Amino acid sequence: MSSNGTYPVKKHSPRTTTGAGEFPQWALEVLRPIVGFFSRLFWNIEFNGLENVPARGGVIIAANHQTYIDPFWLSVPIKRPTRYLAWSAAFGWPIVGRCLTWFGAWPLALEGSDPSAIRKSLQWLREGGVVVIFPEGGRSTSTGSLDRFKAGAVRLALEAQVPILPVTIKGGNRVWPRGWRFPRFGKVVVTYHPLYHAAPCPDEETRACARRESERLAGVIASAL
């Protein structure tokens, strides 16, 4: 972190960079329609508000988190290079950890600040990439209602000066309830809301702004549950 509180970044294109163990972008594009096919087959998935998905420019996708399939569901229509911030402990889980690496996730320690993940995210966003964050930090309640949002998504948006695309995933808690080992058939609806532009009030501190805007963001996402 520099003396002014920001994270320095290096320049490179988000369209060409592939980390160790990650699938190349062309492979992800091949997998996208396959994921979409099985999502329609098993969960009759429905996408609403696709006109709100930006075709270019840095953007943070902030979504509620109901199942481990959420990143795949919400990414089907996002036909752009995308990176995911995921709980660092999940990278040690069998299968799930390997999939996170394959699909370009970056480990984020929820217990404290993680300069490496933040720096990578800022670099990606400032160069026009997409970063997916689940502000609840973990899976939602068993009823599907939201847990309290952490402020990281808004703080990152403020620093990178990019908008947030709020996304609501509805039905995931019934498709894959907590305690179930595998998902079951059901109906899932993914709603993409209009872009959300977080901004501080006059003379407002960043921390207070992030808390306030995170509550407003949660309200937007909850409106489609």
Contacts in CASP RR format, 6 or more apart in sequence:
PFRMAT RR
TARGET T0000
AUTHOR 0000-0000-0000
METHOD contacts of the structure
MODEL  1
MSSNGTYPVKKHSPRTTTGAGEFPQWALEVLRPIVGFFSRLFWNIEFNGL
ENVPARGGVIIAANHQTYIDPFWLSVPIKRPTRYLAWSAAFGWPIVGRCL
TWFGAWPLALEGSDPSAIRKSLQWLREGGVVVIFPEGGRSTSTGSLDRFK
AGAVRLALEAQVPILPVTIKGGNRVWPRGWRFPRFGKVVVTYHPLYHAAP
CPDEETRACARRESERLAGVIASAL
1 7 0 8 1.000
1 115 0 8 1.000
2 8 0 8 1.000
6 159 0 8 1.000
7 115 0 8 1.000
7 118 0 8 1.000
7 119 0 8 1.000
7 122 0 8 1.000
7 159 0 8 1.000
8 119 0 8 1.000
9 119 0 8 1.000
9 122 0 8 1.000
9 123 0 8 1.000
9 126 0 8 1.000
10 123 0 8 1.000
11 123 0 8 1.000
11 127 0 8 1.000
12 123 0 8 1.000
12 127 0 8 1.000
13 127 0 8 1.000
14 81 0 8 1.000
14 83 0 8 1.000
14 124 0 8 1.000
14 127 0 8 1.000
14 128 0 8 1.000
14 129 0 8 1.000
15 25 0 8 1.000
15 81 0 8 1.000
18 24 0 8 1.000
18 25 0 8 1.000
19 104 0 8 1.000
21 101 0 8 1.000
21 102 0 8 1.000
22 101 0 8 1.000
22 102 0 8 1.000
22 103 0 8 1.000
22 104 0 8 1.000
23 31 0 8 1.000
23 102 0 8 1.000
23 103 0 8 1.000
23 104 0 8 1.000
25 81 0 8 1.000
28 103 0 8 1.000
29 79 0 8 1.000
32 75 0 8 1.000
32 76 0 8 1.000
32 79 0 8 1.000
35 72 0 8 1.000
35 75 0 8 1.000
35 76 0 8 1.000
36 45 0 8 1.000
36 76 0 8 1.000
39 45 0 8 1.000
39 72 0 8 1.000
39 73 0 8 1.000
39 76 0 8 1.000
39 188 0 8 1.000
42 183 0 8 1.000
42 185 0 8 1.000
42 186 0 8 1.000
43 175 0 8 1.000
43 183 0 8 1.000
43 185 0 8 1.000
43 186 0 8 1.000
43 187 0 8 1.000
43 188 0 8 1.000
44 186 0 8 1.000
44 187 0 8 1.000
44 188 0 8 1.000
45 73 0 8 1.000
45 76 0 8 1.000
45 188 0 8 1.000
45 189 0 8 1.000
45 190 0 8 1.000
46 187 0 8 1.000
46 188 0 8 1.000
46 189 0 8 1.000
46 190 0 8 1.000
47 76 0 8 1.000
47 77 0 8 1.000
47 190 0 8 1.000
47 191 0 8 1.000
47 192 0 8 1.000
48 189 0 8 1.000
48 190 0 8 1.000
48 191 0 8 1.000
48 192 0 8 1.000
48 224 0 8 1.000
49 191 0 8 1.000
49 192 0 8 1.000
49 193 0 8 1.000
50 77 0 8 1.000
50 192 0 8 1.000
52 165 0 8 1.000
52 192 0 8 1.000
52 193 0 8 1.000
52 194 0 8 1.000
52 195 0 8 1.000
53 77 0 8 1.000
53 78 0 8 1.000
53 165 0 8 1.000
53 192 0 8 1.000
54 163 0 8 1.000
54 165 0 8 1.000
54 195 0 8 1.000
55 80 0 8 1.000
56 80 0 8 1.000
56 128 0 8 1.000
57 128 0 8 1.000
57 129 0 8 1.000
57 162 0 8 1.000
58 125 0 8 1.000
58 126 0 8 1.000
58 127 0 8 1.000
58 128 0 8 1.000
58 129 0 8 1.000
58 130 0 8 1.000
58 160 0 8 1.000
58 162 0 8 1.000
58 163 0 8 1.000
59 125 0 8 1.000
59 128 0 8 1.000
59 129 0 8 1.000
59 130 0 8 1.000
59 131 0 8 1.000
59 162 0 8 1.000
59 163 0 8 1.000
59 164 0 8 1.000
59 165 0 8 1.000
59 195 0 8 1.000
60 125 0 8 1.000
60 130 0 8 1.000
60 131 0 8 1.000
60 132 0 8 1.000
60 133 0 8 1.000
60 153 0 8 1.000
60 156 0 8 1.000
60 157 0 8 1.000
60 160 0 8 1.000
60 162 0 8 1.000
60 163 0 8 1.000
60 164 0 8 1.000
60 165 0 8 1.000
61 74 0 8 1.000
61 78 0 8 1.000
61 82 0 8 1.000
61 130 0 8 1.000
61 131 0 8 1.000
61 132 0 8 1.000
61 133 0 8 1.000
61 164 0 8 1.000
61 165 0 8 1.000
61 167 0 8 1.000
62 133 0 8 1.000
62 134 0 8 1.000
62 135 0 8 1.000
62 153 0 8 1.000
62 164 0 8 1.000
62 165 0 8 1.000
62 166 0 8 1.000
62 167 0 8 1.000
62 196 0 8 1.000
62 217 0 8 1.000
62 221 0 8 1.000
63 70 0 8 1.000
63 74 0 8 1.000
63 132 0 8 1.000
63 133 0 8 1.000
63 134 0 8 1.000
63 166 0 8 1.000
63 167 0 8 1.000
63 168 0 8 1.000
63 169 0 8 1.000
63 221 0 8 1.000
64 134 0 8 1.000
64 136 0 8 1.000
64 140 0 8 1.000
64 144 0 8 1.000
64 146 0 8 1.000
64 167 0 8 1.000
64 168 0 8 1.000
64 169 0 8 1.000
64 221 0 8 1.000
64 222 0 8 1.000
64 225 0 8 1.000
65 134 0 8 1.000
65 136 0 8 1.000
65 137 0 8 1.000
65 138 0 8 1.000
65 139 0 8 1.000
65 140 0 8 1.000
65 169 0 8 1.000
66 139 0 8 1.000
66 140 0 8 1.000
66 144 0 8 1.000
66 169 0 8 1.000
66 171 0 8 1.000
66 172 0 8 1.000
66 173 0 8 1.000
66 176 0 8 1.000
67 139 0 8 1.000
67 169 0 8 1.000
67 172 0 8 1.000
67 173 0 8 1.000
67 175 0 8 1.000
67 176 0 8 1.000
67 183 0 8 1.000
68 96 0 8 1.000
68 176 0 8 1.000
69 172 0 8 1.000
69 175 0 8 1.000
69 176 0 8 1.000
69 183 0 8 1.000
70 134 0 8 1.000
70 169 0 8 1.000
70 172 0 8 1.000
71 84 0 8 1.000
71 86 0 8 1.000
71 103 0 8 1.000
71 105 0 8 1.000
71 132 0 8 1.000
73 169 0 8 1.000
73 188 0 8 1.000
73 190 0 8 1.000
74 132 0 8 1.000
74 167 0 8 1.000
74 169 0 8 1.000
74 190 0 8 1.000
75 82 0 8 1.000
75 132 0 8 1.000
77 192 0 8 1.000
78 130 0 8 1.000
80 129 0 8 1.000
80 130 0 8 1.000
81 129 0 8 1.000
81 130 0 8 1.000
82 129 0 8 1.000
82 130 0 8 1.000
82 131 0 8 1.000
82 132 0 8 1.000
83 104 0 8 1.000
83 105 0 8 1.000
83 106 0 8 1.000
83 120 0 8 1.000
83 121 0 8 1.000
83 124 0 8 1.000
83 129 0 8 1.000
83 130 0 8 1.000
83 131 0 8 1.000
83 132 0 8 1.000
84 100 0 8 1.000
84 103 0 8 1.000
84 104 0 8 1.000
84 105 0 8 1.000
84 106 0 8 1.000
84 131 0 8 1.000
84 132 0 8 1.000
84 133 0 8 1.000
85 105 0 8 1.000
85 106 0 8 1.000
85 108 0 8 1.000
85 117 0 8 1.000
85 121 0 8 1.000
85 131 0 8 1.000
85 132 0 8 1.000
85 133 0 8 1.000
85 134 0 8 1.000
86 100 0 8 1.000
86 105 0 8 1.000
86 106 0 8 1.000
86 107 0 8 1.000
86 108 0 8 1.000
87 107 0 8 1.000
87 108 0 8 1.000
87 110 0 8 1.000
87 137 0 8 1.000
87 138 0 8 1.000
88 107 0 8 1.000
88 108 0 8 1.000
88 109 0 8 1.000
88 110 0 8 1.000
88 114 0 8 1.000
90 96 0 8 1.000
90 97 0 8 1.000
90 100 0 8 1.000
90 107 0 8 1.000
91 97 0 8 1.000
91 100 0 8 1.000
91 101 0 8 1.000
91 105 0 8 1.000
91 107 0 8 1.000
100 107 0 8 1.000
106 116 0 8 1.000
106 117 0 8 1.000
106 120 0 8 1.000
106 121 0 8 1.000
107 114 0 8 1.000
107 117 0 8 1.000
108 114 0 8 1.000
108 117 0 8 1.000
109 117 0 8 1.000
110 137 0 8 1.000
110 150 0 8 1.000
118 156 0 8 1.000
121 131 0 8 1.000
121 156 0 8 1.000
121 160 0 8 1.000
122 156 0 8 1.000
122 159 0 8 1.000
122 160 0 8 1.000
124 130 0 8 1.000
124 131 0 8 1.000
125 131 0 8 1.000
125 156 0 8 1.000
125 160 0 8 1.000
125 162 0 8 1.000
126 160 0 8 1.000
126 162 0 8 1.000
131 156 0 8 1.000
133 152 0 8 1.000
133 153 0 8 1.000
133 156 0 8 1.000
135 149 0 8 1.000
135 150 0 8 1.000
135 151 0 8 1.000
135 152 0 8 1.000
135 153 0 8 1.000
135 214 0 8 1.000
135 217 0 8 1.000
135 218 0 8 1.000
136 146 0 8 1.000
136 147 0 8 1.000
136 148 0 8 1.000
136 149 0 8 1.000
136 150 0 8 1.000
137 147 0 8 1.000
137 150 0 8 1.000
138 147 0 8 1.000
139 178 0 8 1.000
140 146 0 8 1.000
140 147 0 8 1.000
140 173 0 8 1.000
141 147 0 8 1.000
141 173 0 8 1.000
142 173 0 8 1.000
142 177 0 8 1.000
142 178 0 8 1.000
143 173 0 8 1.000
144 171 0 8 1.000
144 172 0 8 1.000
144 173 0 8 1.000
144 225 0 8 1.000
145 222 0 8 1.000
145 225 0 8 1.000
146 218 0 8 1.000
146 221 0 8 1.000
146 222 0 8 1.000
146 225 0 8 1.000
148 218 0 8 1.000
149 214 0 8 1.000
149 215 0 8 1.000
149 217 0 8 1.000
149 218 0 8 1.000
150 214 0 8 1.000
151 207 0 8 1.000
151 210 0 8 1.000
151 211 0 8 1.000
151 213 0 8 1.000
151 214 0 8 1.000
152 210 0 8 1.000
152 214 0 8 1.000
153 164 0 8 1.000
153 214 0 8 1.000
153 217 0 8 1.000
154 164 0 8 1.000
154 198 0 8 1.000
154 209 0 8 1.000
154 210 0 8 1.000
154 213 0 8 1.000
154 214 0 8 1.000
154 217 0 8 1.000
155 206 0 8 1.000
155 210 0 8 1.000
157 163 0 8 1.000
157 164 0 8 1.000
157 198 0 8 1.000
158 198 0 8 1.000
158 199 0 8 1.000
158 200 0 8 1.000
158 206 0 8 1.000
158 209 0 8 1.000
158 210 0 8 1.000
163 195 0 8 1.000
163 196 0 8 1.000
163 197 0 8 1.000
164 195 0 8 1.000
164 196 0 8 1.000
164 197 0 8 1.000
164 198 0 8 1.000
164 217 0 8 1.000
165 192 0 8 1.000
165 193 0 8 1.000
165 195 0 8 1.000
165 196 0 8 1.000
166 192 0 8 1.000
166 193 0 8 1.000
166 196 0 8 1.000
166 217 0 8 1.000
166 220 0 8 1.000
166 221 0 8 1.000
167 190 0 8 1.000
167 191 0 8 1.000
167 192 0 8 1.000
167 193 0 8 1.000
167 221 0 8 1.000
168 189 0 8 1.000
168 190 0 8 1.000
168 191 0 8 1.000
168 193 0 8 1.000
168 221 0 8 1.000
168 222 0 8 1.000
168 223 0 8 1.000
168 224 0 8 1.000
168 225 0 8 1.000
169 188 0 8 1.000
169 189 0 8 1.000
169 190 0 8 1.000
170 188 0 8 1.000
170 189 0 8 1.000
170 190 0 8 1.000
170 191 0 8 1.000
170 224 0 8 1.000
170 225 0 8 1.000
171 186 0 8 1.000
171 187 0 8 1.000
171 188 0 8 1.000
171 189 0 8 1.000
172 188 0 8 1.000
174 186 0 8 1.000
175 183 0 8 1.000
175 184 0 8 1.000
175 185 0 8 1.000
175 186 0 8 1.000
175 187 0 8 1.000
175 188 0 8 1.000
176 182 0 8 1.000
176 183 0 8 1.000
176 184 0 8 1.000
189 224 0 8 1.000
191 224 0 8 1.000
193 220 0 8 1.000
193 221 0 8 1.000
193 223 0 8 1.000
193 224 0 8 1.000
196 216 0 8 1.000
196 217 0 8 1.000
196 220 0 8 1.000
198 209 0 8 1.000
198 210 0 8 1.000
198 213 0 8 1.000
198 217 0 8 1.000
199 209 0 8 1.000
199 213 0 8 1.000
200 206 0 8 1.000
200 209 0 8 1.000
201 209 0 8 1.000
201 212 0 8 1.000
204 212 0 8 1.000
END
